[in-house]
Amino acid sequence: MPKRPRRIRRPAANSFQPLQTFLQILALQCIYYVTSTAMILFSALVAGVPFGLDLIFSAENLRGDTAIGWTLGILWVLSALVMVIAQTLIHARSKLVLDFSLTLHFLHLVVVALYDGALPTSWFWWGVQVVSAMVMVVVGTWACTWRELRPIPFGGSGGAGR
């Protein structure tokens, strides 16, 4: 009796894929820092402030008592809006927006803590991070839901030939 060929079992489309998830988080983190660096560099050049990694990775510059601190806070929130576009293009699922947004901000906290050698103590820094995360979650969920619910064109004439 001949052997039956074995079926190759393929994972379901919605199954857990750790490498893909890791690469998506890595891509989002890179986009986050590239866009933030570009905006902070531009603002520093316009304002005449010397640019350094401290403006990006240190919590000490993100203060509520200086114009530079407020500018950095606004730029970090604007960066969250750019990340909404990135999330919509990279993972495009509204269910994942909360996870990816909070992971991104947690990793940013880790990077800042490692750079400064301690956890940030400024209430302004924490407030900016909370507002940034909320913007990413709320607007990102809306954008991904909008993308998921768009009508699917089937290439027909849409009833024009009736």
C-alpha positions, 0 to 999 in steps of 0.5 A: 500500500503506497504511503499517503503524502503528508500535508504540510500544516501551515499556521493560521493567518492570525497565529502568534508569530514572535519574529514578525512581532519583534521586527514590527516593534523594532521598526516602530522604535527606529521610526520613533527615534528617527522622526523624533531626532529629525524634529528635535534637530530641526528645532534646535537649529532654528532655536540656536540651541546646541544639539546633543543626544541629551535632548533625545535620551535625557529626561533632564531637558524635558522640563516644564520651567523652560521654553526648551522643555516645553518645545521638547514636550510638544515635539514628543507629542507630535512624534506620537502623531507621526507614529500613528501613521507608522502603526497604521502602515506597519501592523494595521490592526486596531487590536494591536495599537494599545500593545505596540504603543505601550511597548514603544513607550516602555522601551523609551523609558528603559532607554532614558533610564539607562542613558541617565542612570536612573528613572526619570523623576520629573512630573513633566516628563511623565506627563508628556509620556502619558499624553504621548501614549494616549495620543498614540492609542486613541488616534492609532486605534481610530486610524487602524479601525478606519483602515480595517473598515474601508470598503473592499473594491471588487473591480466591478462597475458598481452597478453603473451598467444596470 
